[in-house]
Amino acid sequence: MSIISKKAYQALLRNGADKKRYLRILVKSGGCAGMTYDAEIDDKINMNERVVAVEDGITIVTDLQSYPYVEGLKLDYSDDLISAGFRFNNSSNDSSCGCGASFSVAGFPIINQKEATCGS
């Protein structure tokens, strides 16, 4: 199962992801619907993280708290003029806010982390 679209893969390479640097995907509390995805590129895996997938040399990791929310995730990239950037799409999400920046999942607890707002 592929998590990263071709456009997202190319954008990740432009942003420094490679065989020696990891793509970390986290879920944080915040936004209109309760939770938001966050991503960063790093050169080390933390002790509380596990590898979710390896795709064409890009290793995707997440922490144990975010792991259940990453199942079913698809990462895409849009280069449209109004809102270019990465898009996190997950068919497992119960609902999302109108702008698509946050989501909720039925039956899962809210993650207690720094508050974020939609689009942040």
C-alpha positions as CSV (number, residue, x, y, z in Angstrom):
1,M,0.0,0.0,0.0
2,S,1.4,3.4,-1.1
3,I,1.2,6.3,1.4
4,I,3.0,8.9,-0.7
5,S,1.7,10.1,-4.1
6,K,4.2,10.7,-6.9
7,K,3.7,14.5,-6.5
8,A,4.3,14.3,-2.8
9,Y,7.4,12.1,-3.3
10,Q,8.9,14.7,-5.6
11,A,8.1,17.5,-3.2
12,L,9.6,15.6,-0.3
13,L,12.9,15.1,-2.3
14,R,13.0,18.8,-3.0
15,N,12.6,19.4,0.8
16,G,15.4,17.1,1.8
17,A,13.9,13.7,2.4
18,D,16.2,10.9,1.2
19,K,17.6,7.5,2.3
20,K,19.4,9.2,5.2
21,R,16.6,11.5,6.4
22,Y,13.2,10.4,7.7
23,L,9.7,11.7,7.1
24,R,8.1,12.0,10.5
25,I,4.3,12.2,10.6
26,L,2.6,13.2,13.8
27,V,-0.9,13.9,15.0
28,K,-1.4,16.9,17.3
29,S,-4.4,18.2,19.1
30,G,-6.0,21.2,17.5
31,G,-8.1,22.6,14.7
32,C,-11.8,22.8,14.3
33,A,-12.3,19.1,14.3
34,G,-9.9,18.2,17.1
35,M,-6.7,16.8,15.6
36,T,-4.2,17.9,12.8
37,Y,-1.4,16.1,11.0
38,D,2.1,17.5,11.1
39,A,5.2,16.4,9.2
40,E,8.9,17.1,9.4
41,I,12.1,15.7,7.9
42,D,14.7,14.6,10.4
43,D,18.0,12.6,10.4
44,K,17.2,10.4,13.4
45,I,14.4,8.3,14.7
46,N,13.4,8.9,18.3
47,M,13.1,6.0,20.9
48,N,9.3,6.3,21.0
49,E,8.8,6.0,17.2
50,R,8.4,3.2,14.8
51,V,8.7,2.9,11.0
52,V,5.4,3.0,9.3
53,A,6.6,2.4,5.7
54,V,9.5,2.7,3.4
55,E,8.7,4.1,-0.1
56,D,11.3,4.5,-2.8
57,G,14.0,5.3,-0.3
58,I,11.9,7.5,2.0
59,T,11.3,6.1,5.4
60,I,8.1,7.2,7.2
61,V,8.1,7.2,11.0
62,T,5.6,8.2,13.6
63,D,5.4,8.1,17.4
64,L,3.4,5.5,19.3
65,Q,0.7,7.9,20.2
66,S,0.1,9.0,16.5
67,Y,0.5,5.5,15.1
68,P,-3.3,4.5,15.1
69,Y,-4.2,7.7,13.3
70,V,-1.7,7.1,10.5
71,E,-3.4,3.9,9.3
72,G,-5.1,4.6,6.0
73,L,-3.2,7.9,5.5
74,K,-2.3,9.1,2.0
75,L,0.1,12.0,1.5
76,D,-0.4,14.1,-1.6
77,Y,1.0,17.5,-2.8
78,S,-0.9,20.3,-4.5
79,D,0.8,23.1,-6.4
80,D,-2.3,25.2,-6.9
81,L,-2.0,29.0,-6.5
82,I,-4.3,29.5,-3.6
83,S,-3.2,26.7,-1.2
84,A,-0.2,24.9,-2.4
85,G,1.4,22.3,-0.1
86,F,1.1,18.8,1.3
87,R,-2.4,17.2,1.7
88,F,-3.1,14.6,4.3
89,N,-6.1,12.4,3.3
90,N,-7.3,9.5,5.5
91,S,-10.3,7.4,4.7
92,S,-10.4,6.3,8.4
93,N,-11.2,9.8,9.6
94,D,-14.7,10.2,10.9
95,S,-15.0,13.9,9.9
96,S,-12.9,16.9,9.0
97,C,-13.3,20.6,9.2
98,G,-14.4,22.7,6.3
99,C,-10.9,23.8,5.2
100,G,-9.6,20.2,5.6
101,A,-6.8,21.1,8.0
102,S,-8.1,19.1,10.9
103,F,-10.0,15.8,11.5
104,S,-11.7,13.6,14.1
105,V,-11.9,9.8,14.4
106,A,-14.8,8.2,16.2
107,G,-13.8,6.0,19.2
108,F,-10.3,7.5,19.6
109,P,-9.2,9.8,22.5
110,I,-8.1,13.4,21.8
111,I,-4.4,13.8,21.9
112,N,-3.1,16.1,24.5
113,Q,-0.5,18.3,22.9
114,K,0.1,21.9,22.1
115,E,-3.1,23.5,20.8
116,A,-3.2,24.4,17.1
117,T,-5.7,26.1,14.9
118,C,-7.0,25.2,11.5
119,G,-4.5,25.8,8.8
120,S,-1.5,25.9,11.3
